[in-house]
Amino acid sequence: MASSLYILTITVIGLGVGPTAVALMTDYVFADPARVGESLAIVTLISAVLGTLLLWRGARGFRDMPQSALS
């Protein structure tokens, strides 16, 4: 159940927020439909940095776990 909720959440965010962010950046930041590639690159970069920061923060708690809990 937890795995299916996780996949549902990731899918909704990925398919809902990603394309919308690219479209909004293309329309409002660049105001040029020909610059959609640049919008895609910027949204991808921001997403990668945000994902890395969240992974780093989450891994901190995992590193602090006792070794007996990991086996």
C-alpha angles and dihedrals in degrees: 000000000000091000093051092049090050092051091046091051094047091047094049092048094044097046096035107039101030101059091037092054091050091049093047092049092048093049103038107024102036099018089203124102090206090067095064089117091061091048090051091050093050094047090048091050093049091047092049093050092046091048092049092050092049092048091049091050093048093046090058091069091045092053091052093056117108114256092240090064092056098059 
